[in-house]
Amino acid sequence: MPVSPIYRPEPCFFDLGPEFGDAVRPADFPQTVLRHRNDRAAADVGLATLGDAEWVAHFGRFQPLPGQPGPVAMRYHGHQFRTYNPDLGDGRGFLAAQMRASDNRLLDLGTKGSGTTPWSRAGDGRLTLKGGVREVLAAAMLESQGVPTSRALSLIETGEALERGDEPSPTRSAVLVRLQHSHVRFGTFQRAAWFERADQIETLVEHVRSLYHPTVAAGDVPGLLATIVAASARLTARWIAAGFVHGVLNTDNLNVTGESFDYGPWRFLPSYEPGFTAAYFDHSGLYAFARQPEAVFWNLTQLAGTLKLVADAAPLTEALNGFGPAYIRELRAAFLERLGVRSLGEAADQRLLDTTLALLRDKGEAVRWEPLFHDWFAGFASSARALSGPRARTWQGETFDAFRFALFEHEPDRPERLEHAAFAAADPEEMLIDEVEAIWVAIDSADDWSPLTEKLGRLEASRLSRA
C-alpha cells in the first residue's frame, strides 16, 4: 500500500545546500527485524498506511520516501559539558525526510544508528538495541505527560554485535527513526559562527523564522531569539514538572523549536532530589535535575552569541533575559496542568507550586514523584480517592496541610477527566529505572517483547486530554 494522500513531502532543509549537510549512504545491515512502529505518529504524517515490508524498506534500508532527495548528515558544532567541540555533526544519524503534519507543522524524520558519516569521528555509527528501546520508552512517557518531545516512529533490529565500553558487550544493534519538529540545533548556528559566516547565520535565521516561527517578522533577529527562548523555557518547565532528567544538555541537544529529543542517559525521578543525575559520567552534576534551567539558559546564551554576527547585542540580551520570567510562568502552568486545576492568578498559582515542591521535599523517599500528581489530580474532587488509597497515611503533616490548602483554592479543570480509567488504578504509570531494566532484560534474555508492548499500551491508555 502506498503512502496516504495526506502525506505532504517538503524537504526544506535539503535546499540549504552542501554547506549545511552532507549526502550520505545508510549502512547495509545484515538483517532488518521490525520491533516497533508507532502508527499513531505515522498517521500524523500520512505514513501509517505503509505495510511492514514497505516500512522496513524506508526505515531499515532507507529507500527514500516519495518526494525526498535522500539522506543528509547535518553539520553542527556544540559545547559538550561546556567544552566547545568543532568536530561534531551527525555521526550516527541523518535527516531522512521532511513532511507536513496534520496540524501543518513541518516535521523531520531523523535517524539514530544508521551508519557512519563524515562526522563519525572513528565511531561505528551504530545504536545498541538497548539504547533504541530506552529512547522509545522515554519519548512515550514524556508524550503521555504533555512534554514537547520527539516521537520514536520506528525501531528495527539490525543483526550486528556491537562492542561498547560502558555496557556488556557484544550487544545487539538497532536503527531508530524519530519524528521531530526540527533537527536544527543551537550547534547548527555555532558552526556558522565558528567560521565567521554571517551569511550562513542569516540563512539559518530566515530558514528557522519562516518555517518554525512565522509570526516573527522577517529580519527580526532578536524577535526570533525571544521566541526560541520562550519555547525553551516551556520545555524546561515541563521537564521539571515531569520529574525528568535529560542527562546530556549540550548545545547540540537543544533545537530551535523547544522540542525535547535524543534520549541517551535519561532518568525520571523516583522522588524529589535536586541533585539527581542521569549520566554516570556527569561527575560534577552539571546537568542534575534542578540545574536543568541553568543549563538551558547557558546554552541559550551561546545561541545568542552566534547571533551577534547579524544583530546588535543589546536587544539580543534583552531577549535572552526573558528566560527567567518565562520559565517561572511556564513552571506554574505546568504544575497546574499536572494537578488538573485552573489558574487562580499569579500569587495563588505560585503558592501552589511552592507548597507542592515543599511537600515533595519534606516527604523525601516516602513520596514518589508521579503518585502525588495521580492522587491529587483535580484537587478537592480527588480527596476521597487519595485519602483511602495506598498512600493515605502519607497525606498528613504541616507541609501536606499547606499543599492541600493551596490546592483546594483552585477549581478543578475538567473534573470529568477523573472518570478516565487511569484514576481507577491505585498507582500511576511511572518510568523508573528498575522497570526500564526489567523490560530490557526480558528482551535480551528471552527475546520477549511483551513487557515493552504492554508498557507502551498502558502509557497510551493513560494519556489525558489536554485540549
C-alpha beads as a LAMMPS data file, in Angstrom:
LAMMPS data file: protein, C-alpha beads

467 atoms
466 bonds

1 atom types
1 bond types

-500.0 500.0 xlo xhi
-500.0 500.0 ylo yhi
-500.0 500.0 zlo zhi

Masses

1 110.0

Atoms # bond

1 1 1 0.000 0.000 0.000
2 1 1 1.474 3.445 -0.871
3 1 1 1.698 6.421 1.434
4 1 1 -1.570 8.114 2.349
5 1 1 -2.950 11.011 0.272
6 1 1 -2.365 13.256 3.316
7 1 1 1.414 12.678 3.032
8 1 1 2.936 16.038 2.070
9 1 1 6.697 15.963 1.438
10 1 1 8.506 19.264 1.955
11 1 1 12.285 18.707 2.176
12 1 1 13.228 22.289 3.006
13 1 1 16.500 21.727 4.870
14 1 1 17.930 19.916 1.867
15 1 1 17.534 23.116 -0.143
16 1 1 20.096 24.887 2.073
17 1 1 22.844 23.055 0.222
18 1 1 26.118 21.281 0.992
19 1 1 27.390 23.899 3.438
20 1 1 24.774 22.686 5.939
21 1 1 24.783 18.927 5.345
22 1 1 26.456 16.070 3.509
23 1 1 24.736 13.492 1.347
24 1 1 25.401 10.071 2.882
25 1 1 24.615 6.405 2.344
26 1 1 22.907 4.345 5.040
27 1 1 24.555 1.221 6.403
28 1 1 23.753 -2.078 4.725
29 1 1 22.571 -4.051 7.741
30 1 1 22.782 -7.865 7.926
31 1 1 19.112 -8.015 8.852
32 1 1 16.129 -5.756 9.443
33 1 1 13.643 -7.028 12.000
34 1 1 10.822 -4.629 12.780
35 1 1 10.480 -4.272 16.550
36 1 1 8.360 -1.152 16.958
37 1 1 6.238 1.006 14.686
38 1 1 4.348 3.997 16.010
39 1 1 1.251 4.056 13.844
40 1 1 -0.364 6.945 15.696
41 1 1 2.659 9.129 14.955
42 1 1 2.890 7.772 11.415
43 1 1 -0.749 8.656 10.749
44 1 1 0.067 12.260 11.627
45 1 1 2.242 12.499 8.515
46 1 1 0.444 10.054 6.217
47 1 1 2.721 7.040 6.688
48 1 1 0.530 4.673 8.699
49 1 1 -0.734 3.006 5.522
50 1 1 2.696 1.523 4.777
51 1 1 2.817 -2.254 5.040
52 1 1 5.537 -3.800 7.185
53 1 1 7.705 -4.638 4.175
54 1 1 7.450 -1.062 2.888
55 1 1 8.081 0.228 6.411
56 1 1 11.309 -1.762 6.653
57 1 1 12.345 -0.660 3.172
58 1 1 12.011 3.006 4.138
59 1 1 13.115 2.905 7.780
60 1 1 15.569 -0.008 7.798
61 1 1 17.022 0.139 4.286
62 1 1 16.239 3.840 3.859
63 1 1 14.847 3.820 0.389
64 1 1 13.770 7.470 0.015
65 1 1 10.116 8.229 0.560
66 1 1 8.288 9.896 -2.345
67 1 1 9.442 13.458 -2.896
68 1 1 12.511 13.109 -0.658
69 1 1 16.034 13.608 -2.044
70 1 1 17.908 11.083 0.118
71 1 1 19.652 11.223 3.484
72 1 1 21.797 14.144 4.628
73 1 1 24.120 14.204 7.647
74 1 1 23.598 17.626 9.217
75 1 1 26.590 19.782 10.076
76 1 1 26.830 21.382 13.504
77 1 1 29.203 22.103 16.370
78 1 1 28.454 22.279 20.057
79 1 1 29.502 22.676 23.654
80 1 1 29.748 19.286 25.338
81 1 1 29.693 19.744 29.105
82 1 1 30.642 23.371 28.313
83 1 1 33.736 22.470 26.302
84 1 1 33.489 23.564 22.690
85 1 1 33.816 20.796 20.106
86 1 1 34.192 21.796 16.435
87 1 1 34.256 18.160 15.291
88 1 1 30.595 17.314 15.786
89 1 1 27.827 16.708 13.272
90 1 1 25.533 13.780 12.566
91 1 1 27.933 10.945 13.339
92 1 1 25.467 8.052 13.528
93 1 1 22.330 9.547 12.086
94 1 1 20.975 11.676 9.297
95 1 1 17.962 13.670 8.205
96 1 1 15.958 11.210 6.119
97 1 1 12.892 13.234 5.167
98 1 1 10.697 16.233 5.949
99 1 1 6.941 16.485 5.609
100 1 1 3.935 18.435 6.845
101 1 1 1.883 17.023 9.704
102 1 1 -1.883 17.117 10.098
103 1 1 -1.514 20.341 12.130
104 1 1 0.660 21.778 9.318
105 1 1 3.879 21.698 11.341
106 1 1 6.989 20.770 9.379
107 1 1 8.306 17.518 10.832
108 1 1 11.570 15.662 10.274
109 1 1 12.393 12.001 10.097
110 1 1 15.787 11.725 11.747
111 1 1 17.750 8.566 12.377
112 1 1 19.989 7.172 15.095
113 1 1 22.264 4.235 14.373
114 1 1 22.008 4.408 10.582
115 1 1 25.730 4.115 9.839
116 1 1 28.897 6.151 9.527
117 1 1 29.061 9.658 8.107
118 1 1 31.840 12.214 7.593
119 1 1 31.242 13.205 11.238
120 1 1 31.524 9.783 12.881
121 1 1 34.965 10.537 14.403
122 1 1 36.120 6.894 14.287
123 1 1 32.802 5.686 15.736
124 1 1 30.871 2.819 14.199
125 1 1 27.730 4.875 13.529
126 1 1 25.555 2.276 15.215
127 1 1 22.977 2.221 18.009
128 1 1 22.557 -0.516 20.570
129 1 1 19.177 -2.176 20.687
130 1 1 19.003 -1.305 24.375
131 1 1 19.596 2.351 23.527
132 1 1 16.791 2.215 20.980
133 1 1 14.386 0.622 23.453
134 1 1 15.244 3.266 26.029
135 1 1 14.539 6.055 23.538
136 1 1 11.164 4.531 22.656
137 1 1 10.269 4.411 26.358
138 1 1 11.465 7.934 27.164
139 1 1 9.577 9.526 24.289
140 1 1 6.372 7.643 25.096
141 1 1 6.472 8.600 28.775
142 1 1 7.185 12.256 28.076
143 1 1 4.435 12.474 25.483
144 1 1 1.960 10.983 27.960
145 1 1 2.882 13.773 30.387
146 1 1 2.453 16.603 27.911
147 1 1 6.141 17.373 27.394
148 1 1 7.045 18.667 23.903
149 1 1 9.020 15.708 22.599
150 1 1 10.181 13.882 19.542
151 1 1 8.346 10.616 18.951
152 1 1 10.014 7.289 18.300
153 1 1 8.496 6.346 14.957
154 1 1 10.357 3.124 14.247
155 1 1 12.818 0.703 15.829
156 1 1 14.362 -2.021 13.698
157 1 1 16.871 -4.578 14.930
158 1 1 19.808 -4.816 12.534
159 1 1 21.653 -8.036 13.365
160 1 1 25.097 -6.782 14.356
161 1 1 27.130 -7.453 17.508
162 1 1 28.341 -4.143 18.890
163 1 1 31.235 -3.572 21.250
164 1 1 30.670 -0.897 23.867
165 1 1 32.948 0.062 26.722
166 1 1 30.204 1.144 29.096
167 1 1 27.839 -1.849 28.902
168 1 1 28.067 -5.632 28.474
169 1 1 29.371 -6.493 25.005
170 1 1 28.838 -7.727 22.401
171 1 1 25.349 -6.307 22.386
172 1 1 22.521 -6.227 19.854
173 1 1 22.137 -3.407 17.334
174 1 1 19.251 -1.343 16.013
175 1 1 18.323 1.673 13.950
176 1 1 15.836 4.211 15.274
177 1 1 13.786 6.756 13.348
178 1 1 12.298 9.679 15.260
179 1 1 9.617 12.108 14.163
180 1 1 10.594 15.569 15.328
181 1 1 9.770 19.248 14.895
182 1 1 13.173 20.330 13.507
183 1 1 16.688 18.989 13.960
184 1 1 18.200 22.484 13.607
185 1 1 20.211 22.756 16.779
186 1 1 21.810 25.612 18.665
187 1 1 25.015 23.955 17.462
188 1 1 23.958 24.470 13.840
189 1 1 24.300 28.212 14.416
190 1 1 27.506 27.698 16.388
191 1 1 29.184 26.059 13.416
192 1 1 28.416 29.024 11.171
193 1 1 29.672 31.418 13.829
194 1 1 32.854 29.376 14.308
195 1 1 33.705 30.002 10.652
196 1 1 32.577 33.650 10.978
197 1 1 30.000 33.117 8.272
198 1 1 27.479 35.861 8.877
199 1 1 25.850 34.901 5.577
200 1 1 25.175 31.394 6.891
201 1 1 23.764 32.804 10.129
202 1 1 21.395 34.991 8.085
203 1 1 20.378 31.974 6.005
204 1 1 19.661 29.930 9.144
205 1 1 17.749 32.786 10.762
206 1 1 15.398 33.104 7.800
207 1 1 15.086 29.332 7.432
208 1 1 14.083 28.922 11.080
209 1 1 11.877 32.016 11.167
210 1 1 9.892 31.232 8.048
211 1 1 9.385 27.523 8.739
212 1 1 9.081 27.278 12.520
213 1 1 8.311 30.749 13.876
214 1 1 6.490 32.586 11.064
215 1 1 4.841 35.066 13.461
216 1 1 8.268 36.697 13.813
217 1 1 8.794 39.437 11.239
218 1 1 11.423 38.898 8.564
219 1 1 14.756 40.326 9.709
220 1 1 13.761 40.489 13.391
221 1 1 16.682 38.514 14.830
222 1 1 16.040 39.485 18.485
223 1 1 12.391 38.566 17.992
224 1 1 13.392 35.137 16.737
225 1 1 15.704 34.642 19.712
226 1 1 12.927 35.696 22.097
227 1 1 10.633 33.079 20.547
228 1 1 13.265 30.344 20.892
229 1 1 13.888 31.462 24.484
230 1 1 10.167 31.180 25.261
231 1 1 9.917 27.722 23.680
232 1 1 12.986 26.555 25.590
233 1 1 11.563 27.896 28.862
234 1 1 8.353 25.950 28.282
235 1 1 10.255 22.754 27.547
236 1 1 12.450 23.098 30.627
237 1 1 9.482 23.757 32.896
238 1 1 7.721 20.666 31.615
239 1 1 10.806 18.526 32.180
240 1 1 10.783 19.681 35.788
241 1 1 7.051 19.073 36.226
242 1 1 7.537 15.585 34.791
243 1 1 10.415 14.846 37.161
244 1 1 12.600 14.213 34.119
245 1 1 16.381 14.449 33.833
246 1 1 17.626 14.646 30.252
247 1 1 21.189 13.819 31.176
248 1 1 23.154 15.495 28.370
249 1 1 22.062 19.094 27.814
250 1 1 24.789 20.042 25.366
251 1 1 24.163 22.738 22.758
252 1 1 23.812 20.098 20.045
253 1 1 20.950 18.512 22.016
254 1 1 18.699 21.578 22.067
255 1 1 16.803 22.690 18.990
256 1 1 15.098 25.839 17.752
257 1 1 11.517 24.659 18.326
258 1 1 11.841 23.759 22.011
259 1 1 11.125 20.080 21.440
260 1 1 12.995 17.518 23.515
261 1 1 14.979 14.833 21.682
262 1 1 17.971 12.488 21.721
263 1 1 17.416 10.391 24.822
264 1 1 20.662 8.812 25.935
265 1 1 21.279 8.631 29.695
266 1 1 17.869 9.928 30.769
267 1 1 16.109 9.158 34.050
268 1 1 12.845 10.005 35.824
269 1 1 12.999 10.952 39.497
270 1 1 11.900 8.285 41.951
271 1 1 11.315 11.088 44.469
272 1 1 12.349 14.715 44.820
273 1 1 16.137 15.009 44.682
274 1 1 17.532 18.270 43.253
275 1 1 20.992 16.787 42.671
276 1 1 19.772 13.672 40.877
277 1 1 21.804 12.977 37.710
278 1 1 21.087 10.683 34.784
279 1 1 24.545 10.289 33.245
280 1 1 27.134 8.247 35.127
281 1 1 29.830 10.480 33.601
282 1 1 28.253 13.726 34.897
283 1 1 30.614 13.775 37.865
284 1 1 30.026 17.439 38.740
285 1 1 26.228 17.251 38.490
286 1 1 26.246 19.882 35.733
287 1 1 23.014 18.517 34.281
288 1 1 21.376 17.411 37.517
289 1 1 17.595 17.661 37.823
290 1 1 17.422 21.084 39.469
291 1 1 20.248 22.529 37.356
292 1 1 18.469 21.949 34.048
293 1 1 17.043 25.503 33.856
294 1 1 20.560 26.872 34.409
295 1 1 21.920 24.543 31.718
296 1 1 19.303 25.549 29.159
297 1 1 19.853 29.245 29.855
298 1 1 23.615 28.813 29.449
299 1 1 23.025 27.128 26.109
300 1 1 20.714 29.942 25.039
301 1 1 23.492 32.421 25.787
302 1 1 25.702 30.517 23.342
303 1 1 22.997 30.749 20.693
304 1 1 22.624 34.471 21.369
305 1 1 26.374 34.864 20.975
306 1 1 26.226 33.479 17.447
307 1 1 23.511 35.955 16.505
308 1 1 25.750 38.913 17.365
309 1 1 27.238 38.422 13.917
310 1 1 23.992 39.702 12.424
311 1 1 22.298 41.768 15.166
312 1 1 23.109 44.258 17.927
313 1 1 23.980 42.837 21.331
314 1 1 21.576 44.918 23.447
315 1 1 18.258 43.626 22.018
316 1 1 19.671 40.094 21.982
317 1 1 20.495 40.417 25.674
318 1 1 17.004 41.708 26.361
319 1 1 15.518 38.707 24.557
320 1 1 17.815 36.341 26.442
321 1 1 16.872 37.826 29.794
322 1 1 13.271 36.868 29.172
323 1 1 14.132 33.269 30.007
324 1 1 13.872 33.567 33.809
325 1 1 10.394 35.141 33.964
326 1 1 9.137 32.879 31.165
327 1 1 10.438 29.783 32.931
328 1 1 8.666 30.651 36.193
329 1 1 5.397 31.335 34.347
330 1 1 5.702 28.070 32.455
331 1 1 6.597 26.142 35.600
332 1 1 3.447 27.374 37.338
333 1 1 1.380 26.450 34.287
334 1 1 2.986 23.004 34.027
335 1 1 2.288 22.169 37.672
336 1 1 -1.299 23.383 37.350
337 1 1 -1.743 21.107 34.355
338 1 1 -0.210 18.152 36.122
339 1 1 -2.508 18.740 39.110
340 1 1 -5.556 19.249 36.885
341 1 1 -6.623 22.636 38.260
342 1 1 -7.271 26.082 36.832
343 1 1 -5.215 29.188 37.340
344 1 1 -6.312 31.462 40.177
345 1 1 -3.816 34.211 39.476
346 1 1 -0.076 34.559 39.863
347 1 1 0.077 34.678 43.665
348 1 1 -2.181 31.680 44.282
349 1 1 -0.557 29.681 41.484
350 1 1 2.901 30.389 42.880
351 1 1 1.725 29.325 46.329
352 1 1 0.548 26.018 44.887
353 1 1 3.856 25.488 43.100
354 1 1 5.842 26.293 46.240
355 1 1 3.793 24.068 48.525
356 1 1 3.889 21.188 46.046
357 1 1 7.678 21.287 45.901
358 1 1 7.862 21.718 49.669
359 1 1 5.713 18.626 50.178
360 1 1 7.832 16.563 47.795
361 1 1 10.987 17.820 49.530
362 1 1 9.634 17.171 53.024
363 1 1 8.381 13.662 52.322
364 1 1 11.558 12.613 50.513
365 1 1 11.630 8.945 49.573
366 1 1 8.274 8.391 51.289
367 1 1 6.548 10.040 48.292
368 1 1 7.445 9.164 44.734
369 1 1 7.088 11.924 42.161
370 1 1 4.284 10.547 39.998
371 1 1 1.891 9.324 42.720
372 1 1 1.486 12.828 44.135
373 1 1 0.008 14.064 40.863
374 1 1 -2.017 10.893 40.445
375 1 1 -3.572 11.027 43.912
376 1 1 -4.416 14.734 43.913
377 1 1 -5.399 15.360 40.301
378 1 1 -8.275 17.879 40.172
379 1 1 -7.758 18.849 43.796
380 1 1 -10.698 18.537 46.179
381 1 1 -12.520 16.203 43.796
382 1 1 -9.854 13.553 44.472
383 1 1 -9.894 13.808 48.273
384 1 1 -11.871 10.640 48.956
385 1 1 -9.814 8.655 46.468
386 1 1 -6.462 9.913 47.764
387 1 1 -7.300 9.530 51.450
388 1 1 -8.494 5.952 51.007
389 1 1 -5.718 4.879 48.644
390 1 1 -2.384 3.177 49.254
391 1 1 -0.680 6.420 50.305
392 1 1 -3.420 7.631 52.679
393 1 1 -1.104 7.669 55.707
394 1 1 1.411 9.767 53.817
395 1 1 -1.013 12.627 53.284
396 1 1 -0.674 14.318 56.642
397 1 1 1.531 16.835 58.435
398 1 1 2.151 20.563 58.184
399 1 1 3.606 20.596 54.681
400 1 1 0.726 18.485 53.423
401 1 1 -1.805 20.796 55.066
402 1 1 -0.202 23.788 53.339
403 1 1 -0.252 21.957 49.994
404 1 1 -3.870 20.904 50.430
405 1 1 -4.943 24.459 51.307
406 1 1 -3.200 25.860 48.225
407 1 1 -4.587 23.102 46.012
408 1 1 -8.170 23.407 47.227
409 1 1 -8.144 27.141 46.451
410 1 1 -8.041 26.168 42.777
411 1 1 -11.041 24.906 40.854
412 1 1 -10.611 21.615 39.032
413 1 1 -10.025 21.833 35.301
414 1 1 -12.476 19.500 33.559
415 1 1 -13.007 17.225 36.572
416 1 1 -14.826 14.768 34.329
417 1 1 -11.352 13.543 33.422
418 1 1 -11.313 11.778 36.783
419 1 1 -13.577 9.233 35.117
420 1 1 -10.606 8.195 32.983
421 1 1 -9.511 4.617 33.636
422 1 1 -6.093 5.851 34.793
423 1 1 -7.626 7.064 38.056
424 1 1 -9.311 3.756 38.770
425 1 1 -5.838 2.283 39.289
426 1 1 -4.182 2.587 42.678
427 1 1 -0.898 3.639 41.125
428 1 1 0.028 5.746 38.096
429 1 1 2.233 4.700 35.239
430 1 1 5.845 5.502 36.076
431 1 1 9.141 5.033 34.262
432 1 1 11.690 4.260 36.938
433 1 1 14.988 2.607 36.179
434 1 1 14.128 -0.804 37.647
435 1 1 11.172 -1.181 35.277
436 1 1 13.230 0.023 32.317
437 1 1 15.911 -2.549 33.098
438 1 1 13.326 -5.309 33.544
439 1 1 11.850 -4.537 30.118
440 1 1 15.314 -4.775 28.582
441 1 1 16.230 -7.998 30.425
442 1 1 13.113 -9.688 29.016
443 1 1 14.193 -8.707 25.504
444 1 1 17.858 -9.531 25.945
445 1 1 17.493 -12.835 27.756
446 1 1 14.347 -14.318 26.207
447 1 1 13.571 -12.112 23.177
448 1 1 10.342 -11.332 24.978
449 1 1 8.946 -8.041 23.675
450 1 1 5.636 -8.285 25.504
451 1 1 6.688 -6.165 28.535
452 1 1 7.651 -3.323 26.169
453 1 1 4.462 -3.656 24.136
454 1 1 2.333 -3.775 27.264
455 1 1 4.089 -0.766 28.784
456 1 1 3.581 1.303 25.656
457 1 1 -0.064 0.250 25.592
458 1 1 -0.565 1.354 29.193
459 1 1 1.106 4.698 28.516
460 1 1 -1.119 5.219 25.503
461 1 1 -4.187 4.346 27.564
462 1 1 -3.141 6.707 30.364
463 1 1 -2.948 9.815 28.178
464 1 1 -5.391 12.522 29.256
465 1 1 -6.997 15.089 27.010
466 1 1 -5.100 18.388 27.240
467 1 1 -7.316 20.386 24.914

Bonds

1 1 1 2
2 1 2 3
3 1 3 4
4 1 4 5
5 1 5 6
6 1 6 7
7 1 7 8
8 1 8 9
9 1 9 10
10 1 10 11
11 1 11 12
12 1 12 13
13 1 13 14
14 1 14 15
15 1 15 16
16 1 16 17
17 1 17 18
18 1 18 19
19 1 19 20
20 1 20 21
21 1 21 22
22 1 22 23
23 1 23 24
24 1 24 25
25 1 25 26
26 1 26 27
27 1 27 28
28 1 28 29
29 1 29 30
30 1 30 31
31 1 31 32
32 1 32 33
33 1 33 34
34 1 34 35
35 1 35 36
36 1 36 37
37 1 37 38
38 1 38 39
39 1 39 40
40 1 40 41
41 1 41 42
42 1 42 43
43 1 43 44
44 1 44 45
45 1 45 46
46 1 46 47
47 1 47 48
48 1 48 49
49 1 49 50
50 1 50 51
51 1 51 52
52 1 52 53
53 1 53 54
54 1 54 55
55 1 55 56
56 1 56 57
57 1 57 58
58 1 58 59
59 1 59 60
60 1 60 61
61 1 61 62
62 1 62 63
63 1 63 64
64 1 64 65
65 1 65 66
66 1 66 67
67 1 67 68
68 1 68 69
69 1 69 70
70 1 70 71
71 1 71 72
72 1 72 73
73 1 73 74
74 1 74 75
75 1 75 76
76 1 76 77
77 1 77 78
78 1 78 79
79 1 79 80
80 1 80 81
81 1 81 82
82 1 82 83
83 1 83 84
84 1 84 85
85 1 85 86
86 1 86 87
87 1 87 88
88 1 88 89
89 1 89 90
90 1 90 91
91 1 91 92
92 1 92 93
93 1 93 94
94 1 94 95
95 1 95 96
96 1 96 97
97 1 97 98
98 1 98 99
99 1 99 100
100 1 100 101
101 1 101 102
102 1 102 103
103 1 103 104
104 1 104 105
105 1 105 106
106 1 106 107
107 1 107 108
108 1 108 109
109 1 109 110
110 1 110 111
111 1 111 112
112 1 112 113
113 1 113 114
114 1 114 115
115 1 115 116
116 1 116 117
117 1 117 118
118 1 118 119
119 1 119 120
120 1 120 121
121 1 121 122
122 1 122 123
123 1 123 124
124 1 124 125
125 1 125 126
126 1 126 127
127 1 127 128
128 1 128 129
129 1 129 130
130 1 130 131
131 1 131 132
132 1 132 133
133 1 133 134
134 1 134 135
135 1 135 136
136 1 136 137
137 1 137 138
138 1 138 139
139 1 139 140
140 1 140 141
141 1 141 142
142 1 142 143
143 1 143 144
144 1 144 145
145 1 145 146
146 1 146 147
147 1 147 148
148 1 148 149
149 1 149 150
150 1 150 151
151 1 151 152
152 1 152 153
153 1 153 154
154 1 154 155
155 1 155 156
156 1 156 157
157 1 157 158
158 1 158 159
159 1 159 160
160 1 160 161
161 1 161 162
162 1 162 163
163 1 163 164
164 1 164 165
165 1 165 166
166 1 166 167
167 1 167 168
168 1 168 169
169 1 169 170
170 1 170 171
171 1 171 172
172 1 172 173
173 1 173 174
174 1 174 175
175 1 175 176
176 1 176 177
177 1 177 178
178 1 178 179
179 1 179 180
180 1 180 181
181 1 181 182
182 1 182 183
183 1 183 184
184 1 184 185
185 1 185 186
186 1 186 187
187 1 187 188
188 1 188 189
189 1 189 190
190 1 190 191
191 1 191 192
192 1 192 193
193 1 193 194
194 1 194 195
195 1 195 196
196 1 196 197
197 1 197 198
198 1 198 199
199 1 199 200
200 1 200 201
201 1 201 202
202 1 202 203
203 1 203 204
204 1 204 205
205 1 205 206
206 1 206 207
207 1 207 208
208 1 208 209
209 1 209 210
210 1 210 211
211 1 211 212
212 1 212 213
213 1 213 214
214 1 214 215
215 1 215 216
216 1 216 217
217 1 217 218
218 1 218 219
219 1 219 220
220 1 220 221
221 1 221 222
222 1 222 223
223 1 223 224
224 1 224 225
225 1 225 226
226 1 226 227
227 1 227 228
228 1 228 229
229 1 229 230
230 1 230 231
231 1 231 232
232 1 232 233
233 1 233 234
234 1 234 235
235 1 235 236
236 1 236 237
237 1 237 238
238 1 238 239
239 1 239 240
240 1 240 241
241 1 241 242
242 1 242 243
243 1 243 244
244 1 244 245
245 1 245 246
246 1 246 247
247 1 247 248
248 1 248 249
249 1 249 250
250 1 250 251
251 1 251 252
252 1 252 253
253 1 253 254
254 1 254 255
255 1 255 256
256 1 256 257
257 1 257 258
258 1 258 259
259 1 259 260
260 1 260 261
261 1 261 262
262 1 262 263
263 1 263 264
264 1 264 265
265 1 265 266
266 1 266 267
267 1 267 268
268 1 268 269
269 1 269 270
270 1 270 271
271 1 271 272
272 1 272 273
273 1 273 274
274 1 274 275
275 1 275 276
276 1 276 277
277 1 277 278
278 1 278 279
279 1 279 280
280 1 280 281
281 1 281 282
282 1 282 283
283 1 283 284
284 1 284 285
285 1 285 286
286 1 286 287
287 1 287 288
288 1 288 289
289 1 289 290
290 1 290 291
291 1 291 292
292 1 292 293
293 1 293 294
294 1 294 295
295 1 295 296
296 1 296 297
297 1 297 298
298 1 298 299
299 1 299 300
300 1 300 301
301 1 301 302
302 1 302 303
303 1 303 304
304 1 304 305
305 1 305 306
306 1 306 307
307 1 307 308
308 1 308 309
309 1 309 310
310 1 310 311
311 1 311 312
312 1 312 313
313 1 313 314
314 1 314 315
315 1 315 316
316 1 316 317
317 1 317 318
318 1 318 319
319 1 319 320
320 1 320 321
321 1 321 322
322 1 322 323
323 1 323 324
324 1 324 325
325 1 325 326
326 1 326 327
327 1 327 328
328 1 328 329
329 1 329 330
330 1 330 331
331 1 331 332
332 1 332 333
333 1 333 334
334 1 334 335
335 1 335 336
336 1 336 337
337 1 337 338
338 1 338 339
339 1 339 340
340 1 340 341
341 1 341 342
342 1 342 343
343 1 343 344
344 1 344 345
345 1 345 346
346 1 346 347
347 1 347 348
348 1 348 349
349 1 349 350
350 1 350 351
351 1 351 352
352 1 352 353
353 1 353 354
354 1 354 355
355 1 355 356
356 1 356 357
357 1 357 358
358 1 358 359
359 1 359 360
360 1 360 361
361 1 361 362
362 1 362 363
363 1 363 364
364 1 364 365
365 1 365 366
366 1 366 367
367 1 367 368
368 1 368 369
369 1 369 370
370 1 370 371
371 1 371 372
372 1 372 373
373 1 373 374
374 1 374 375
375 1 375 376
376 1 376 377
377 1 377 378
378 1 378 379
379 1 379 380
380 1 380 381
381 1 381 382
382 1 382 383
383 1 383 384
384 1 384 385
385 1 385 386
386 1 386 387
387 1 387 388
388 1 388 389
389 1 389 390
390 1 390 391
391 1 391 392
392 1 392 393
393 1 393 394
394 1 394 395
395 1 395 396
396 1 396 397
397 1 397 398
398 1 398 399
399 1 399 400
400 1 400 401
401 1 401 402
402 1 402 403
403 1 403 404
404 1 404 405
405 1 405 406
406 1 406 407
407 1 407 408
408 1 408 409
409 1 409 410
410 1 410 411
411 1 411 412
412 1 412 413
413 1 413 414
414 1 414 415
415 1 415 416
416 1 416 417
417 1 417 418
418 1 418 419
419 1 419 420
420 1 420 421
421 1 421 422
422 1 422 423
423 1 423 424
424 1 424 425
425 1 425 426
426 1 426 427
427 1 427 428
428 1 428 429
429 1 429 430
430 1 430 431
431 1 431 432
432 1 432 433
433 1 433 434
434 1 434 435
435 1 435 436
436 1 436 437
437 1 437 438
438 1 438 439
439 1 439 440
440 1 440 441
441 1 441 442
442 1 442 443
443 1 443 444
444 1 444 445
445 1 445 446
446 1 446 447
447 1 447 448
448 1 448 449
449 1 449 450
450 1 450 451
451 1 451 452
452 1 452 453
453 1 453 454
454 1 454 455
455 1 455 456
456 1 456 457
457 1 457 458
458 1 458 459
459 1 459 460
460 1 460 461
461 1 461 462
462 1 462 463
463 1 463 464
464 1 464 465
465 1 465 466
466 1 466 467
